[in-house]
Amino acid sequence: MAPSAATVADGNATPNPQSTLAPGFYVPTVAFFTPEDTVDEPTTCRHAVRLAKAGVTGIVTHGSNGEAVHLDHQERILITKLTRSALDDAGYASMPLIVGCGAQSTREAIKLCKDAAASGGTHTLVLPPAYYGGLLTTDLIKAHFREVADASPIPILIYNYPGACSGLDLSSDVVLDLAKHPNIQGVKFTCGNTGKLARVVAGTSDTGFRTFGGSADFTVQTLAVGGHGIIGGLGNVSPVACMEVIKAWEAGKQDRAQELQRVVARGDWTAIQGGFVSVKVALTKYFGYGGEPRKPCALPQGAKLAEQEEGFAELVELEKSLAK
């Protein structure tokens, strides 16, 4: 069992350096299915290796892009195991593998964290429960995270995504309070609130706590306030370009980083509007694989499909030019 928050001092806890995530770009992978609606195991493996070879910092399974709500528990375990095995076999055994483990009950979230660890995950990403949001006080939500962190065999990251949680938006005060727990080692802000992100960075600056933006369209903004990178689904389509924004910024090439950021942001707007379905559109159009989402979701047709494909064109052109 992970150490309890009660065992640490009032100040922020210091995570085990071996479990501290490296700054960079982490990609929440999409889920791939066969025409028979089973997990497409070969494509799952090939995609993970493609991202690793492109130089991403780590991979996330069962994020918002990964159709976690469309998977049963055994499929979730399978996809994480396949991803870990593919990375290990390709020489990326040290690459972090974060596993989405959000659930509406504390009991199930703990179960998912234990499954994630047993399947080869190194960290978990946990949404707050929100289905019964009207019955949950801030103290109950914080207690949920602490109980999950106490029981999880691997460190957890808080996932703040109001769009997936009935509008529930964790404040910087809540995140900073939870950051004191030694097994809560980071946060992903898909809320897009860079002021909140900056406050959490400042409040955890002397620790190993990691603060990530949740979308590639504000990479430079995240880095400018000391954030540790991005966990973003656009990396499925353009892993090299997403990493290049970070590399340019870190090299002090601010003009180049801003130039790349503009292209990435325009491409990400298409992904944001269409969600994981549009990511599959881009993969199918420009890389020859992707497949259908699970029902009731579906790929767009006709003019809408063409619009989404065109929305990624500039970004994919940049990606292919950088990958040469």
C-alpha positions in Angstrom: 0.0 0.0 0.0 1.2 3.5 -0.8 2.1 5.8 2.1 -0.8 7.8 3.5 -0.9 11.5 3.4 -1.0 11.4 7.2 2.5 10.1 7.3 4.0 13.2 5.7 4.6 16.7 7.0 2.3 19.6 6.3 4.4 20.7 3.4 4.4 19.1 0.0 5.6 15.5 -0.2 8.6 14.6 -2.2 7.9 11.7 -4.6 10.3 8.8 -5.1 12.7 10.1 -7.8 12.4 6.8 -9.6 8.7 7.4 -10.1 8.9 11.1 -11.0 7.8 11.7 -14.6 10.2 13.3 -17.0 9.0 16.6 -18.5 7.9 16.3 -22.1 5.0 15.2 -24.3 2.8 12.2 -23.4 0.3 10.8 -25.9 -3.1 9.4 -24.8 -3.5 6.7 -27.5 -6.8 6.0 -29.3 -8.3 2.5 -29.1 -8.3 0.4 -32.2 -11.0 -2.2 -33.1 -11.4 -4.9 -35.7 -14.4 -5.0 -38.0 -15.7 -7.6 -35.6 -15.6 -5.0 -32.8 -12.8 -6.7 -30.8 -9.5 -5.0 -29.8 -7.2 -4.7 -32.8 -4.1 -6.1 -31.1 -1.5 -5.7 -34.0 -2.6 -2.1 -34.6 -2.5 -1.3 -30.9 1.1 -2.5 -30.8 2.3 -0.9 -34.0 0.8 2.5 -33.0 2.6 2.5 -29.6 5.9 1.7 -31.3 5.4 4.4 -33.9 4.9 7.0 -31.2 7.9 5.8 -29.2 10.1 5.9 -32.3 8.9 9.4 -33.0 10.4 10.4 -29.7 7.5 11.1 -27.4 8.2 11.0 -23.7 5.5 8.6 -22.7 2.2 7.0 -23.5 -1.2 7.0 -21.9 -3.8 4.3 -22.3 -7.5 4.9 -21.5 -7.3 8.6 -21.6 -10.2 10.6 -23.1 -8.9 9.6 -26.6 -8.8 6.0 -25.7 -12.6 5.2 -25.5 -12.2 3.9 -21.9 -15.9 4.2 -21.4 -16.4 1.9 -24.3 -14.2 -0.8 -22.9 -14.9 -3.5 -20.4 -12.3 -4.3 -17.7 -10.7 -7.1 -19.5 -10.2 -5.0 -22.7 -8.7 -2.3 -20.6 -6.2 -4.7 -19.1 -5.5 -6.2 -22.6 -4.7 -2.8 -24.2 -2.4 -1.8 -21.4 -0.6 -5.1 -21.5 -0.2 -5.0 -25.3 1.1 -1.5 -25.1 3.6 -2.3 -22.4 4.8 -5.5 -24.2 5.1 -3.7 -27.6 7.2 -0.9 -26.0 9.4 -3.4 -24.1 10.0 -5.5 -27.2 10.9 -2.5 -29.3 13.5 -1.4 -26.7 11.5 1.2 -24.8 11.2 -0.7 -21.5 11.9 2.5 -19.6 9.2 4.6 -21.3 6.5 5.6 -18.8 3.0 4.2 -19.4 0.2 6.1 -17.7 -3.1 4.4 -17.4 -6.5 6.1 -17.1 -8.3 4.9 -14.0 -11.1 7.3 -13.4 -14.3 5.8 -12.0 -17.4 6.9 -10.3 -16.8 5.0 -7.1 -13.6 5.0 -5.0 -13.8 1.2 -4.9 -13.7 0.8 -8.7 -11.0 3.5 -9.1 -8.8 1.5 -6.7 -9.5 -1.7 -8.7 -8.5 0.0 -11.9 -5.3 1.3 -10.4 -4.4 -2.2 -9.2 -5.2 -3.6 -12.7 -3.1 -0.9 -14.3 -0.1 -1.8 -12.1 -0.5 -5.5 -12.8 -0.7 -4.8 -16.6 2.6 -2.9 -16.8 1.5 0.7 -16.1 3.9 3.0 -14.3 1.4 5.7 -13.3 -2.4 6.3 -13.3 -4.5 9.2 -14.4 -7.6 9.7 -12.3 -10.7 11.8 -13.1 -12.8 13.0 -10.2 -16.1 11.3 -9.7 -18.9 13.6 -11.0 -22.0 11.6 -11.9 -23.5 12.4 -8.5 -21.8 15.8 -8.5 -24.6 17.5 -6.6 -24.0 15.1 -3.6 -20.2 15.5 -3.5 -18.6 18.2 -1.5 -15.0 19.3 -2.1 -14.0 17.4 1.0 -15.5 14.2 -0.4 -13.7 14.6 -3.7 -10.4 15.1 -1.9 -11.1 12.1 0.3 -11.7 10.1 -2.9 -8.3 11.0 -4.4 -6.5 10.3 -1.1 -8.1 6.9 -0.6 -7.2 5.9 -4.2 -3.7 7.2 -3.8 -3.3 5.3 -0.5 -4.4 2.0 -2.2 -2.8 2.4 -5.6 0.4 0.4 -6.1 1.7 3.1 -8.5 1.6 6.9 -8.4 -1.5 8.8 -9.6 -2.0 12.0 -11.5 -5.1 14.1 -11.0 -7.0 14.6 -14.3 -9.0 17.9 -14.3 -11.3 17.8 -17.3 -14.6 19.6 -16.7 -16.0 18.6 -20.1 -15.9 14.9 -19.1 -17.1 15.5 -15.5 -20.4 17.4 -15.7 -18.5 20.7 -15.4 -16.7 19.8 -12.2 -13.5 22.0 -12.3 -11.0 21.4 -9.5 -9.4 24.6 -8.2 -5.7 25.2 -7.8 -6.3 25.2 -4.0 -7.7 21.7 -4.2 -4.9 20.4 -6.4 -2.2 22.0 -4.2 -3.8 20.4 -1.1 -3.9 16.9 -2.8 -0.3 17.4 -4.0 0.9 17.0 -0.4 0.1 13.2 -0.7 3.3 11.3 -1.6 1.5 9.1 -4.1 -0.2 11.9 -5.9 2.5 13.0 -8.2 1.0 15.2 -10.9 -1.9 16.8 -12.6 -3.3 17.2 -16.1 -5.2 20.4 -16.8 -7.5 19.9 -19.8 -9.5 22.8 -18.4 -7.1 25.0 -20.3 -6.8 27.4 -17.4 -3.2 28.5 -17.6 -3.5 30.8 -14.6 -4.5 27.8 -12.5 -1.6 25.8 -14.0 0.8 28.6 -13.1 -0.4 28.7 -9.5 0.1 24.9 -9.1 3.6 25.1 -10.7 4.5 27.8 -8.2 3.0 26.0 -5.3 4.9 22.7 -6.0 8.2 24.2 -7.4 10.4 22.5 -4.7 8.9 19.0 -5.3 8.7 16.3 -7.9 5.1 17.1 -8.6 4.4 17.4 -12.3 2.0 19.9 -13.8 0.9 19.2 -17.4 -1.2 21.0 -19.8 -4.0 18.8 -21.3 -3.9 20.0 -24.9 -1.2 20.6 -27.5 -2.7 24.0 -28.4 -1.2 25.6 -25.3 2.2 23.9 -25.1 4.2 27.2 -25.2 1.8 28.8 -22.7 2.4 25.8 -20.3 6.1 25.9 -20.7 6.3 29.7 -20.2 5.0 29.4 -16.7 7.2 26.5 -15.8 4.8 23.6 -16.6 6.3 20.2 -17.3 4.8 19.6 -20.7 1.6 18.2 -22.3 -0.5 15.1 -22.1 -2.3 15.6 -25.4 -4.2 13.5 -27.9 -2.9 15.4 -31.0 0.3 13.4 -30.5 -1.4 10.4 -32.1 -1.3 12.3 -35.4 1.8 14.5 -35.1 4.1 13.2 -32.4 7.2 14.8 -34.0 5.7 18.2 -34.4 4.3 18.2 -30.8 7.8 17.3 -29.5 9.4 19.9 -31.7 7.5 22.7 -30.0 9.0 21.7 -26.7 12.5 21.2 -28.1 12.5 24.6 -29.7 11.3 26.3 -26.5 13.8 24.5 -24.4 16.6 25.4 -26.8 15.7 29.1 -26.4 14.3 29.4 -29.9 11.2 31.2 -28.9 10.3 32.5 -32.4 10.5 28.9 -33.8 8.5 27.5 -30.9 5.8 30.1 -31.5 5.8 29.4 -35.2 5.4 25.7 -34.6 2.8 26.3 -31.9 0.6 28.2 -34.4 0.4 25.2 -36.8 -0.1 22.8 -33.9 -2.9 24.9 -32.4 -4.7 25.1 -35.8 -4.5 21.3 -36.2 -5.5 20.8 -32.6 -8.7 22.8 -33.0 -9.9 20.2 -35.5 -9.1 17.5 -32.9 -10.8 19.4 -30.1 -13.9 19.9 -32.1 -14.2 16.3 -33.3 -12.6 14.5 -30.3 -11.1 11.1 -30.6 -13.2 10.5 -33.7 -11.4 13.2 -35.6 -8.1 11.7 -34.5 -9.2 8.5 -36.1 -10.2 10.4 -39.2 -6.6 11.9 -39.4 -4.9 8.5 -38.8 -7.0 6.8 -41.5 -6.6 9.6 -44.1 -2.9 10.3 -43.7 -1.4 7.2 -42.1 -3.5 4.4 -43.4 -4.9 3.0 -40.2 -7.4 4.1 -37.5 -10.6 2.3 -37.9 -14.1 2.9 -36.6 -15.0 4.1 -33.1 -17.3 2.0 -31.0 -21.0 2.6 -31.3 -22.9 4.8 -30.7 -20.0 7.0 -32.0 -19.3 7.0 -35.7 -17.0 8.5 -38.3 -18.3 11.6 -40.1 -19.4 11.3 -43.7 -19.4 13.5 -46.8 -18.6 17.2 -46.4 -18.1 16.8 -42.6 -15.5 14.1 -43.2 -13.7 16.2 -45.8 -13.7 19.2 -43.5 -12.0 17.3 -40.7 -9.5 15.7 -43.1 -8.6 19.2 -44.4 -8.3 20.6 -40.9 -5.3 18.3 -40.3 -3.6 18.9 -43.7 -1.3 21.7 -42.7 -0.2 19.9 -39.5 0.4 16.6 -41.2 2.5 18.4 -43.9 4.6 19.8 -41.0 4.8 16.5 -39.3 6.1 14.7 -42.4 8.6 17.4 -43.1 10.1 17.2 -39.6 10.1 13.4 -39.7 12.4 13.2 -42.8 
